[in-house]
Amino acid sequence: MAAATSVLLASNREIRQFELHEVTVPLLAPGTLPRDWASLRILHLSDLHMLDSQHAKQDWVAALDALEPDLVVNTGDNLGEIQAVPAVLRALDPLLNRPGLFVFGSNDYWAPRPANPVNYLIGKKREHSDVELPWRGMRAAFIERGWQDATHQRLEFSIDTHAVGLDQPSRIKLAAAGVDDPHCDQDDYDRIAGHPNPEADLALALSHAPEPRVLDRFAFDGYQLALCGHTHGGQLCLPGHRSIVTNCGIDRARAWGLSRWTERMWLHVTNGLGNSKYVPFRTFCRPSATLIHVTERPGPHS
């Protein structure tokens, strides 16, 4: 009994031990970056599952602005309760001043419901609750501050490197597209189907859940990097961050981190920064955000 209590206390403590991961992926053509830059920095956030009372999480997320990311990507499940929108906006406030993209997950639309952790471990899929969350107001606030909703949209924009104080005027052209949460069958890929603009320096794909049917279509169309959340990195893992389940269609080896989905497309799945308030535990899988360094591919003479 004492041992079980110790495990529960440790796994509950882990949900507040936030980490920053950093990964590097070589996707840009040689000569794309200004000489001042080593990489294009993308901050990937997901699965905040925010509660109004989680002040430490709000402060930690806000402090990520010190990383000075060139682009922020939020792949959904921001809300953990109906009253959490102000808390989410407090956490993201400084980051909303930067270029950003987002898609939503089921826990932006519907409130969590009581859950048995055993059902999570056996991969049992559940219907969402009937309690609607105030996602429309949160979406409006994101857009008002300048972030773009990629849900069933094909977007094209530039990162103006001169505007952020570098000495060589340059613009990095990005294409992006996203789908609504495929884990609850909200996706409609046909609305965005087709190759991204070939003049883009980088093509990003956004989906809350990394469901293979969606990833395969992004890869076929020529997207270079897919960004997803949803898995919580496995949440209840074995030592060494070995995932037991993914809570979606991908394999356990891809439950978190950077991997190749196909020869032409990379996949990044973040651990996320939260959990359902009804399952307040993590084991060997600390909540995290990721700074992705997108670098130039090696040149022919490098």
N, C-alpha and C positions, 0 to 999 in steps of 0.2 A: 504493500500500500504506500509506504514511504517513497519507494523508488518511482512508482507511477506518479505520485504527486510532484516529485522533483522534475520528471520529464515534462509534465504539463506546465509547470512554472517556467521551465527553460524555454519551451516552445512558445509560450505566451510572451515572454520577454523578447524573443527574437523578432517579433513583429514591429518592434521599435528600434531595431538595430540597422538603420539605413546605410546602404553602401552605394558608392558610385563605381560603376564598371566603365572601362574604356576599351574599345576595340578599333582596329584599323582595317579598312577594306579598300583595295586599289581599283577604282572604277573610272576615274577621269582620264581622258586622253592627255598625253604629254603636252605641256604648254597651256593647259586650261587655267591653272592657278596663278595668281599674281606672284611675283618673286618673293613678296613678303610672307606668303602663306605656306605652311607645311601641309595643310589639309583644309578641307571644308568640314566644319564641326556641326554635327547634327545631334541635338539632345533629344533622346527618345524617352518619353514618359508614358506610363500606362497604369491602369488599375489602381488609382488612388483610393477608391472605395472610401471616400473621405467622410468622417464624422465631425460634427461641429466642435467636439471636445478635443480633437487631435491637434493640439497646438504645436507640439514638437514636430509632427510631420509637416504642418503648414510652414513652420520656420525653416525646416530642412529643405523643402522644395523651393521656397523663395530664395534661399541662399545659392541655389544652383545657377542663378543669374550671373554670379561671379565668374563662371566658366566662360562667359561671353560667347555662347553658341551663335552660329550664323543662321541656324534654323532650328525651331522647336517642333517636334512631331509628337502629338498626343493621340494614342490609339484607344482611348475610351475607358469606360467603367470608372468615371470620376466620382460618382455619388454613392454614399453608403446609407443615406437616410434623406428624408424629404427636406429637412432644414439645412442641408449641407452646402447649398450653392454659394452662400457668402464665404464659407470656409474654403471652398475650392478657389474662388476668385482671390481671396487673400493669399493663398499659397502660390498661385500662378501670376499674381499681379506684376512683378517685375519682368517675367518672361513674356507677358502679353505685349510688352513694348517691342519685342523682337519678331521677325518673320515667323509665322507658325502655320501648321496644318493640323487638322484633326478629323477623326471619325469617332463615332460613338459605339459603345457596346450595350448589351442588354441592361446593365446596371447604371446606365444613364437614363433609360426609359422607364424601368420598373424597379421598385424597391426590392431588396433582398427578402428572403423568407427563411424561417427557421430550417436548419439543415442538420442532417446526421453526417458527421465526418466520414463514417464508414461508406456511405453512398458515394462520397467524393472519391475514396480510394478504389472503389470497384467500378468507377467510371459511369455511374448511372446518371443519365441525362434527365433533368427535371424541367417541367414547364415553369415559365416565369410567373411572378405574382401578378395579381390584378391591381396592385397599387401603383399608379403612375407617378413618376418623379417629375419635377419641374425642369425638364430638359430644354424646353423652348427658351426660357429666360436665360439659362446658362449658354445656350448656343448663341443667342442674340448678344450676350455680353462678350463672348469670344470674338464674334464678327465685328462688333463695334470697336474693339481694340485693335483689329487688324488681322487676326488669324483667319484663314480660309477653311471653309468646310469642304472636305474632299469627298464627302459621301455621294456616291454616284455622279461624280463630277470629274471631268478632265481639265486639269489646271495647267497653265503655263505662266511662269514668272521668273524673275531674275534676282539674284543676290548681288546688289551693287556694292562691290568691295571698296570703291572710292568713297562711298557715303559713310563708311564706318572708319575712315581716318587713315587709310593706307595711301602710300605715295604713288601707286600706279593705278590709274583708272582702269577698271575691268568689271565685267558683268558675267557672272556664272549663270547660265540658262538652265532652268529646271523644268521638267514636266512631272506631273503627279496625277494620280487617280486613286480613288478609294471606293470601297463598298460598305454598305451597312452590315451589321453584325451577321456573319453567315452561320454562327453557332445556333442562332434562333431563326434561321431561314429568312432573314431580312434582306439578304443580298439579291441584287439583280445585275449581274455582270454585263448583260447585253447592253445596258444603258451606257457603258463606258468602253465597250469592246473596240479593239483596233490598236494599231501601233502608236506609241507616243511619238511626238514630234521628233523627227530624226535630227533636227538642229539643236535639240537639248543636249547639254553637257552631261546631265544625269537624269534618269527616269526613276521615280519612286512610286511604290505601290503601298497602299495603306489598307489594312483590314484589322478589326479588333481581334477576331479569332483566326489563327493560322490554319484554316481548313484547306486540305489539299486540292479540292475541286476549284477553289478560287486561286490558290497559288499557281496551279498549273496553267490557268488562263492568263494570269499576269505574265508568267514566264513565256508562254507561247507568243504573246503580243510584244515581247521585247523589253519589259521592265527589268531594271538592273538590280534593284534592292527593294525587297518587301519588308515592311515594318509591322509587327503585330505584338499583341499582348495576350491577355486572356488566361494563359496557362498558370500564372503565378509562379512559373519555374518549376511547377510540380507541387509547390507549397508544403506538402508533408512528404519530405524526401528522406532517403537513407543517407548515412554518412558519405561525404564526398560529393554532396549535391547530386545524388543519383535519383532521378525522378521515378516515382512508382507509376504515376498516371500523367496524362497531359490534358484531360478533360476536353479533348477534341480529337480530330482525325490524324494529327501528325504523330510520328513515332517519338518515343521517350528521349532518344538522343538529341532531338531538336526542341525539347521542351523549354529551353532557354539558351540564350547566346547567339553567336553568329555561326551560320553554316551555309553550305551551298545547297540550294534547292534543286537547281539544274546547272548545267554548264554555263548558262548565260545569266542566271539570276541567283543572287545571294538572299538569304533570309535572316533577319534579326528578330528574335523573340525576347522580350524583356521579362524579367521576374515580376515586374510591377512593384508598386509601393504600398499595397494594401491587401485587404482580405475582407470577406464578409464579416459583419459584426457578430454573426451567429457561429462562425468558425474562427475564433481569434487566436489562431495558432499557425506557426511555421516551424519546420524542423529542417536544419541543414540547408536553408534556402532563404537567406535574408532578403528583405525588401530592397529594391534597388532601382536606380535610373542608369541609363547608359549614355556616355558621350561617344558617338561614332565619328571617327576620323576618316573621312573619305579622301583618299590620296590619288595621285596620278599613277596610272599603270606604268610599268617600266618601259622605257623607250627601246627601240631596236638596237641601240648602241650602248645601253646601260649595263 
